[in-house]
Amino acid sequence: MTRNASEIYDDLKALANELEDLAKTGRLTMSTDSWNKDYPDTKQAVSQALAALQVAINATCWMETLPETEATGTKPEQRG
């Protein structure tokens, strides 16, 4: 079964809190290899990640999950 939108909303809030907590304790650092050209600064990366999560939190706040529907097919193989 698929989760409800409200559960995803709660998970997004929890992820944002976890990321913020890790940043506050100084346990986050960015990779220093040549592949990481976009986010060399940890504070900037955390800030952008939290901003993106906040956009998702704001959007999912207004989502509702409809109940699952029953199959309405007329052939036996189309029925649930």
GIURHU-V852807 format. One record per residue. SS is DSSP state (~ for helix, > for strand, _ for the rest). NEAR is the number of other ideal C-beta (glycine too) atoms within 8 Angstrom. Layout:
SS:NEAR ; SS:NEAR
//
This chain:
_:3 ; _:4 ; _:6 ; _:7 ; ~:10 ; ~:8 ; ~:8 ; ~:11 ; ~:12 ; ~:8 ; ~:8 ; ~:12 ; ~:9 ; ~:8 ; ~:9 ; ~:12 ; ~:8 ; ~:8 ; ~:13 ; ~:10 ; ~:8 ; ~:9 ; ~:12 ; ~:6 ; _:6 ; _:5 ; _:5 ; _:10 ; _:4 ; _:10 ; _:6 ; _:5 ; _:5 ; _:4 ; _:5 ; _:10 ; _:5 ; _:4 ; _:8 ; _:7 ; _:7 ; ~:9 ; ~:7 ; ~:8 ; ~:11 ; ~:12 ; ~:8 ; ~:9 ; ~:9 ; ~:11 ; ~:8 ; ~:8 ; ~:12 ; ~:9 ; ~:8 ; ~:9 ; ~:12 ; ~:7 ; ~:8 ; ~:11 ; _:7 ; _:5 ; _:10 ; _:5 ; _:8 ; _:5 ; _:4 ; _:5 ; _:6 ; _:5 ; _:7 ; _:6 ; _:7 ; _:4 ; _:6 ; ~:4 ; ~:5 ; ~:8 ; _:7 ; _:3
//
